[in-house]
Amino acid sequence: MPKMKTHRGAAKRFTKTGSGKIKFKHANLRHCLEHKQKTTKKGLSKAGILKPQDARHIIKLLCG
């Protein structure tokens, strides 16, 4: 069997943490920022952690 290649689209959007969790960047922080609450923007700027149910699929795309 040939080696499985990394899905490049997933590699640009997700990173694996040291403990094996999948980290991602939140959406909705590109434009129309003057209408969003300060607390909303602060929450969206922080990295998110995928739930284990979704992370299983992404881990396969990231080859391991």
Buried (B, 14 or more C-beta within 10 A) or exposed (E): EEEEEEBEEBEEBBEBEEEEBBBBEEEEBEEEEEEEEEEEEEEBEEEEEBEEEEBEEBBEBBEE
